[in-house]
Amino acid sequence: MIPVMIFMSGCGQRAGEGDLAGNPFLEEYNTPFDVPPFDRIDDEHFLPAIKEGIRQHKEEIDALINNPEEPTFENTIVAYDQAGGLLRRVTPVFGGLRSAETNDRLQAIAREATPMLSAHNNSIRMNEDLFARIQSVYERRDELDLDREQMRLVEIYYRDFERSGAALPEEQREKLAELSERMSMVSLQLGENQLAETNAFQLKLETEEDLAGLPQSVRSAAAEAAENAGADALGIVTLHNPSWIPFLRYSERRDLREKVFTAYFMRGDNDNEHDNKDLFAELMQLRQKMSRMLGYDNYAEYFQAIQMAEKPENVYDFLYEIWEPSLALAKEEREQMQDIIVRKGGDYNLKPWDWWYYAEILREEQFDLQDSELQPYFPIENVREGNFLLANKLFGLTFEERPEVPVYHEEVEAFEVFDRDGSHLGILFIDPHPRPGKRGGAWCGTYRSGAYENGEKIHPIVTIVMNFSRPSGGKPALLTWDETTTYFHEFGHALHNFFADGRYRRTSRSVPRDFVELPSQMLENFAGHPDFMKEYALHYETGEPMPEELQQRMRNAEFFNQGFINTEYIAAAILDMDWHTAEHGDEIDVRAFEEESLNNMGLITEIKPRYRTTYFGHIFGTGYAAGYYVYRWAGVLDADAYQAFLESGDLFNQELAERFRKYILAENALWDGMDAYVQFRGREPEIEPFLRRSGLK
C-alpha cells in the first residue's frame, strides 16, 4: 500500500471553534469517490461542524412540523428520512476516528459533543408535534397506496418514536431525555476507561528465562513492540490480542502468565481512576428506569421486543440449551489438561491463566497440530485476497486498490468495489493492526451509508477495522486461524453494507440485531472449506497451497477446545442477560452480582467469561446490550444456510448465492428477519447443523 494522503490526528489547528470557514465538512470534498478528506480534517473541525449540523437539522425538522399541508408519506416520512444531511456527514467520521484513531483531544471533544448530540436526538424523537404528523400517516397507512418498503418505513419510524417515549406526557419525556443524555455520557466514559486500562499494562520480558517457550515469531513481535515503545527489555507483552494470547499459549513461565491474564481480566476493576464498577452500576439503574418508563419490566424486554427472539425467556432457553453440553465438554477438557499437569510433575490445579497453555499442549498431543504450522499459510495479504476471491466466486465482485484515496492512517488500505456488471458498488477501507489509539476487537462500520437521496443512489463507504498480528522478524503479518476467520467475519458485514438496497435511509439495512451476524458468520464457513482453502491458503515463501496432510490435521482438530470456546462465550451472554433482567436497587455491588451470576450458571472456576462486566464493551453502548447472545442465535441461521450450499453439491452455487444476496443482504427494507430467511431457504432454520459444527452433537 502506498497512501498519498495520510490523516494525522491533532496536527495543528485549522479552524477555531465556531469558525466554519475552511471547515472541510461544510465544503465540497473534491476527493475520489467523495470520501472524507482525511488529509484535510483536523480534530478542531468536528465540534463546529457538529453544532452547525444540529442547527441545520433543527431547521429542517421545524420546516417539516410547520408545513401547513396535511401530513403525507412524502412531506412527513420521506422528509424526516432525508433530514440531517450534515450530521450524517460529520458524525460517522467522528465516531469512526474515535474508535480507530483516537487521542486525548478527540476524547475531550466527545465529552462535549456527546450530550449535545443526545439532547438534539431526544428533542426530535420526543417532539410531540413531529410524532403527531408521523402518527397521522401511520394511522392512514392502509389508505395511502404504499408499496411494501414504504409501508415498513412508516411502521418502523412510528415504532422508533414510540420506543423513544414520544407518546409519553411531557413531564415523563423530559425525565426520559435526562436519562438518555446521562446514559450516553456513562457509555462514553466506560469505553474510554477500557481503552486506558488496556493501554496502561506492559509486561517487560527482561531475561532469556522470561522468554522460555515462546516461538521465534512471538519473540520477534514482543521485541519489536518493546523497541516501538522505547522499553529497555528483550520484549514486552501488552493486553492487545496479538500480544497476550500467544504469550499465554506458549510461555512456560506460569508466574508471568498469571500476571498477564490477571491484568487482562481485572481491567476496569482496579479501584483506580479508570475503574468501571460504579459507572456500570449507574448504567444498569438508568436502563432500568428508562425501560419501566416505556412500559417494560426491564431492559432485556425492551431490547428483545423488536428482535427475532421476542422476549428474554426465549433467549435464556436458547442459551441454556447450548450451555449444558458446552459446560459438560469443558469439564472433560479440564480433566485432560489436569492430567497433563500431573504427568509433567506439576503439583497445582489448573487455573484460568493455564488453560491456553495446556490447551496448546493437548492439541499438539491429540492432533499433532500447532498454530505456528498454520500461520505461514495465512499471510494477511493472502487472507485479504481470499475474501475478495470469495466475494467474486459467490457474487461476481472485483476489487481494485485506490492509493489516491485519502486515509486516516498510513496502514489503512482503500479499495474500489465493482459489482458483477462492472459498475461501482462502493469504497472499502481496511485497517488491520492494533495501535494505542484503536479500541480492541474487530468491527465493520460506514463513513457513508448506502441509500438513495432525491432518487439518486448513494454508494457506501465501508470500513473494516481489526487488531491483527503485525509483521515481525522480517516476515509479513502471519495470521492465526482465529484471526483469519475474523477477517472473513468482518468482510461479511462489509458485503451486507455494500448490497443493502433500500430506497430510504431507515430501512436500507434494517435488520434485527440477532439477524445482523448472519451475513458475517456465513462467510466464516467458506473460509475453512478445503476446496476454497487451496486457492488462498498459500505459503508466504513458496506460494504452495497448504498440504492436504496439514489440512486434514486441521479438520481433525475442528472440534478441539469447543467446550471452552462455547462456555466462555455463553457465560458472557448469560451474564449480560442477568444484568439486564435483574431488579436493581439503589446500591449495586458489581463484583458480587457478577460472582452470583456466574455461580448460578455453574461456570467452573478454571474459565472466566469472555468478557467480565467491567470491560464488556459490547454492552456499554446500546448495540449489543441484552443482546450479546446474538452471535450464537445467528449461528443457527448461518450454519443452516451454509448447509444449503453443501447439500447442493456446489460450494459456490450461483442460484443460492443470488438468493442469499437478494433476501439476506439486499432487500432488508422488505422483510423481517425470519421472513427474509424463509424467502432464502424455503423453510425456517434447523439447529442440528449448528450443534454439529460446534462439536455439541
Residue pairs with C-beta under 8 A, 6 or more apart in sequence:
1 401
1 403
1 411
1 412
1 413
2 403
3 403
3 406
3 407
3 410
3 412
3 414
4 403
4 404
4 406
5 38
5 39
5 404
5 405
5 406
5 407
6 38
6 39
6 406
6 407
6 408
6 409
6 410
7 38
7 39
7 41
7 97
7 101
7 406
7 407
7 408
7 409
9 43
9 97
9 101
9 102
9 103
9 105
9 106
9 408
9 437
10 42
10 43
10 103
10 105
10 106
11 42
12 42
13 42
13 44
14 22
14 40
14 42
14 44
14 45
15 21
15 22
15 23
15 42
15 44
15 45
15 48
16 44
16 48
17 44
17 47
17 48
18 48
18 51
19 48
20 26
20 48
20 49
20 52
23 45
23 48
23 49
24 36
24 37
24 40
24 41
24 45
25 41
25 45
25 49
25 53
25 86
25 89
25 90
25 93
26 49
26 52
26 86
29 35
29 36
29 37
30 37
31 37
31 405
31 406
32 402
32 404
32 405
33 402
33 405
33 416
33 424
33 427
33 459
33 461
34 448
35 405
35 406
35 414
35 427
35 447
35 448
35 461
36 93
36 406
36 447
36 461
37 406
38 406
38 407
38 408
39 406
40 406
41 93
43 103
43 105
43 106
43 109
46 90
46 93
46 94
46 106
46 109
46 113
47 109
47 112
47 113
49 86
49 89
49 90
50 87
50 90
50 91
50 94
50 113
50 116
50 117
51 116
52 86
53 84
53 86
53 87
53 89
53 90
53 91
54 87
54 116
54 117
54 120
56 84
56 85
56 86
56 87
57 83
57 84
57 86
57 87
57 120
57 124
58 120
58 123
60 79
60 83
60 84
61 80
61 83
61 124
61 127
61 130
64 75
64 76
64 79
64 80
64 83
64 130
64 133
65 127
65 129
65 130
65 133
67 75
67 76
67 79
69 75
70 136
71 133
71 134
71 136
71 137
72 137
72 144
73 137
73 144
73 146
73 150
73 154
76 133
76 134
76 136
76 137
77 134
77 137
77 150
77 153
77 154
77 157
78 504
80 130
80 134
80 157
81 153
81 157
81 504
81 505
81 506
82 453
82 454
82 505
85 453
88 448
88 449
89 448
91 117
92 445
92 446
92 447
92 448
92 449
93 447
94 106
94 109
94 110
94 113
95 445
96 408
96 445
96 447
96 463
97 106
97 408
98 106
98 107
98 110
99 438
99 439
99 443
99 445
99 465
100 408
100 409
100 431
100 437
100 438
100 439
100 463
100 465
101 408
101 409
101 435
101 437
101 438
102 195
102 437
102 438
102 439
103 437
107 192
110 188
111 185
111 188
114 184
114 185
114 188
115 181
115 184
115 185
117 184
118 180
118 181
118 184
118 185
119 177
119 181
121 180
122 164
122 176
122 177
122 180
122 181
123 177
124 130
125 160
125 161
125 164
125 165
125 166
126 164
126 165
126 166
126 168
126 173
126 176
126 177
127 166
128 166
128 170
128 173
130 161
130 166
131 161
131 166
131 167
134 154
134 157
134 158
134 161
135 158
135 161
137 144
137 154
138 154
138 155
138 157
138 158
141 151
141 154
141 155
144 150
146 154
148 670
149 502
149 503
149 504
149 507
149 669
149 670
150 504
152 507
152 510
152 669
152 670
153 504
153 506
153 507
153 669
156 506
156 507
156 510
157 506
159 306
160 506
161 167
163 294
163 302
163 306
164 176
165 172
165 173
165 176
165 293
165 294
166 173
168 176
168 293
168 294
172 293
175 293
176 290
176 293
176 294
179 286
179 289
179 290
179 293
180 290
182 282
182 286
183 283
183 286
183 287
183 290
186 279
186 282
186 283
186 286
187 283
187 620
187 621
187 622
189 279
190 268
190 276
190 279
190 280
190 283
190 617
190 620
191 439
191 617
191 620
191 621
193 268
193 274
193 275
193 276
193 279
194 267
194 268
194 276
194 439
194 440
194 614
194 615
194 617
194 620
195 439
195 440
196 274
197 239
197 267
197 268
197 270
197 274
197 615
198 238
198 239
198 240
198 267
198 440
198 615
199 238
199 239
199 436
200 274
201 238
201 239
201 263
201 264
202 229
202 231
202 236
202 237
202 238
203 236
203 237
203 238
203 247
203 256
203 259
203 260
203 263
204 226
204 231
204 232
204 233
204 235
204 236
205 211
205 222
205 226
205 233
205 234
205 235
205 236
205 237
205 256
206 233
206 234
207 234
208 234
209 253
210 234
210 235
210 253
210 256
211 219
211 222
211 234
211 235
212 251
212 252
212 253
213 250
213 251
213 252
213 253
214 222
214 246
214 247
214 250
214 251
215 246
215 250
215 372
216 473
217 372
217 375
217 472
217 473
217 475
217 478
218 246
218 247
218 250
219 234
219 235
219 473
220 472
220 473
220 475
221 235
221 242
221 243
221 246
221 469
221 470
221 472
221 473
222 234
222 235
222 236
222 237
222 243
222 247
223 234
223 235
223 472
224 470
224 472
224 473
225 231
225 235
225 236
225 237
225 238
225 243
226 232
226 233
226 234
226 235
226 236
229 236
236 243
237 243
237 244
237 247
237 256
237 260
238 244
239 260
239 263
239 264
239 267
239 440
240 434
240 440
240 467
241 434
241 440
241 467
242 434
242 467
242 468
242 469
242 470
242 483
244 260
244 261
244 264
245 356
246 371
246 480
247 256
247 257
247 260
248 257
248 260
248 261
248 353
248 356
248 357
249 356
249 357
249 359
249 360
249 371
250 357
250 360
251 257
251 357
254 353
254 354
254 357
257 353
257 354
257 356
257 357
258 351
258 353
260 353
261 352
261 353
262 353
265 352
265 608
265 612
267 612
267 614
267 615
268 274
268 275
268 276
268 277
268 280
268 612
268 613
268 614
268 615
269 275
269 276
269 277
269 590
269 591
269 612
269 613
269 614
275 614
276 613
276 614
276 615
277 590
277 591
277 613
277 614
278 590
280 590
280 613
280 614
280 620
281 584
281 588
281 590
283 620
284 579
284 580
284 582
284 584
284 588
285 584
285 586
285 588
287 299
287 580
287 625
288 298
288 299
288 583
288 584
290 299
290 302
291 297
291 298
291 299
291 301
291 302
292 298
294 302
296 302
296 305
298 312
298 580
298 581
298 582
298 583
299 580
299 581
299 625
299 626
300 312
300 315
300 577
300 580
300 581
300 626
301 311
301 312
301 581
302 626
303 513
303 580
303 625
303 626
303 627
304 310
304 311
304 312
304 314
304 315
304 626
304 627
305 311
306 512
307 512
307 513
307 514
307 627
307 630
307 673
308 512
308 514
308 515
308 633
308 673
308 674
309 315
309 318
309 514
309 629
309 633
312 577
312 580
312 581
312 626
315 577
315 629
315 633
316 574
316 577
318 629
318 632
318 633
319 570
319 573
319 574
319 577
319 629
319 632
320 574
322 566
322 570
322 632
322 694
322 696
323 567
323 570
323 574
323 601
325 691
325 696
325 697
326 562
326 563
326 566
326 567
326 570
326 694
326 696
327 563
327 567
327 602
327 603
327 604
328 563
329 562
329 563
329 566
329 567
329 695
329 696
330 563
330 564
330 566
330 567
330 604
330 607
331 563
331 604
332 563
333 359
333 362
333 561
333 563
333 564
334 350
334 604
334 606
336 362
337 350
337 354
337 355
337 358
337 359
337 361
337 362
338 349
338 350
340 358
340 361
340 362
340 365
341 348
341 349
341 350
341 354
341 358
350 358
350 606
351 606
352 605
352 606
352 607
352 608
354 606
355 564
355 606
355 607
359 560
359 561
359 564
360 370
360 371
362 560
363 369
363 370
363 557
363 560
363 561
364 370
366 557
366 560
367 553
367 556
367 557
367 560
368 553
369 553
369 554
369 556
369 557
371 480
371 481
373 550
374 480
374 481
374 546
374 550
374 554
375 478
375 479
375 480
376 478
376 539
376 540
376 541
377 537
377 538
377 539
377 540
377 545
377 546
377 550
378 478
378 479
378 480
378 481
378 483
378 484
378 537
379 476
379 477
379 478
379 479
379 540
380 432
380 468
380 469
380 476
380 477
380 478
380 479
380 487
381 476
382 536
382 537
382 538
382 540
383 479
383 483
383 484
383 487
383 488
383 536
384 430
384 487
385 536
386 488
386 527
386 532
386 535
386 536
386 537
387 487
387 488
387 491
387 523
388 397
388 398
388 399
389 535
389 536
390 488
390 523
390 526
390 527
390 532
391 397
391 399
391 491
391 495
392 398
393 532
393 652
394 526
394 652
394 657
394 660
394 661
395 420
395 495
395 499
395 657
395 661
396 419
396 420
397 417
397 418
397 419
397 420
397 425
397 495
397 498
398 417
398 418
398 422
399 415
399 416
399 417
399 418
399 428
400 415
400 416
400 418
401 413
401 414
401 415
402 414
402 415
402 416
402 427
403 414
405 414
405 427
407 413
407 414
407 429
409 431
409 435
411 431
411 432
411 433
411 435
412 429
412 430
412 431
413 429
413 430
414 427
414 428
414 429
414 430
415 427
415 428
415 430
416 424
416 426
416 427
416 428
417 424
417 425
417 426
417 427
417 428
417 498
418 424
418 425
419 425
424 459
425 459
425 498
426 450
426 459
426 460
426 461
426 462
426 497
426 498
427 459
427 460
427 461
427 462
428 462
428 463
428 464
428 494
428 498
429 447
429 461
429 462
429 463
429 464
430 463
430 464
431 438
431 463
431 464
431 465
431 466
432 466
432 468
432 477
433 466
433 467
433 468
433 469
433 470
433 477
434 440
434 467
434 468
434 470
438 465
438 467
439 617
440 467
440 617
441 467
441 617
442 464
442 465
442 466
442 467
442 486
442 489
442 490
443 464
443 465
443 490
443 493
444 462
444 463
444 464
444 465
444 490
444 491
444 493
444 494
444 497
444 520
445 462
445 463
445 465
446 460
446 461
446 462
446 463
446 497
447 461
447 462
447 463
448 458
448 459
448 460
448 461
449 458
449 460
449 497
449 505
449 508
449 509
450 457
450 458
450 459
450 460
450 497
450 498
450 500
450 501
450 508
450 509
451 458
451 502
451 503
451 504
451 505
451 508
452 458
452 502
452 503
452 504
460 497
460 498
460 500
462 494
462 497
462 498
464 487
464 490
464 491
464 493
464 494
465 490
466 483
466 486
466 487
466 490
468 477
468 479
468 483
468 486
468 487
469 477
469 478
469 479
469 480
469 483
470 477
471 477
475 540
476 540
478 540
479 487
481 554
484 527
485 524
485 527
485 528
488 523
488 524
488 526
488 527
489 520
489 521
489 523
489 524
490 520
491 520
491 523
492 519
492 520
492 521
492 522
492 523
492 524
493 516
493 519
493 520
495 519
495 523
495 665
496 509
496 516
496 519
496 520
496 665
497 509
499 661
499 665
499 666
500 508
500 509
500 665
500 666
500 668
501 508
501 666
501 667
501 669
502 508
502 509
502 510
502 667
502 668
502 669
503 669
504 669
507 668
507 669
508 668
508 669
509 668
510 668
510 669
511 668
511 673
511 676
512 672
512 673
513 623
513 624
513 627
513 630
514 627
514 629
514 630
514 633
514 634
514 673
515 634
515 637
515 673
515 676
515 677
516 630
516 634
517 630
517 631
517 633
517 634
517 635
517 638
518 634
518 637
518 638
518 641
518 664
518 677
519 664
519 665
521 631
521 634
521 635
521 638
522 638
522 641
522 642
522 660
522 664
524 638
525 638
525 639
525 642
526 532
526 642
526 651
527 533
528 554
528 558
529 651
530 548
530 551
530 555
531 651
532 651
533 545
533 546
533 551
534 545
534 546
535 545
537 545
537 546
538 544
538 545
538 546
539 545
539 546
546 554
558 695
559 694
559 695
562 694
562 695
562 696
563 695
564 607
566 694
566 696
567 603
567 604
567 607
568 607
568 608
568 609
568 610
569 610
569 631
569 632
570 632
571 598
571 601
571 603
571 607
571 608
571 609
571 610
572 609
572 610
572 611
572 616
572 628
573 628
573 629
573 632
574 597
574 601
575 594
575 597
575 598
575 609
575 611
575 613
575 616
576 616
576 618
576 619
576 624
576 625
576 626
576 627
576 628
576 629
577 626
577 629
578 593
578 597
578 600
579 593
579 597
579 613
579 619
579 626
580 619
580 625
580 626
581 626
582 593
590 613
590 614
593 613
594 612
594 613
598 609
603 609
611 617
611 618
611 628
616 628
618 624
618 625
618 628
619 625
619 626
619 627
619 628
624 630
632 690
635 690
635 693
635 694
636 685
636 687
636 690
637 677
637 685
639 685
639 689
639 690
639 692
639 693
640 681
640 685
640 686
640 687
640 689
640 690
641 660
641 664
641 677
641 680
641 681
641 685
642 689
643 689
644 653
644 656
644 681
645 651
645 652
645 653
645 656
648 656
659 679
659 680
660 680
662 679
662 680
663 671
663 676
663 677
663 679
663 680
664 676
664 677
664 680
667 676
668 676
670 676
671 679
674 684
677 684
677 685
678 684
688 697
691 697
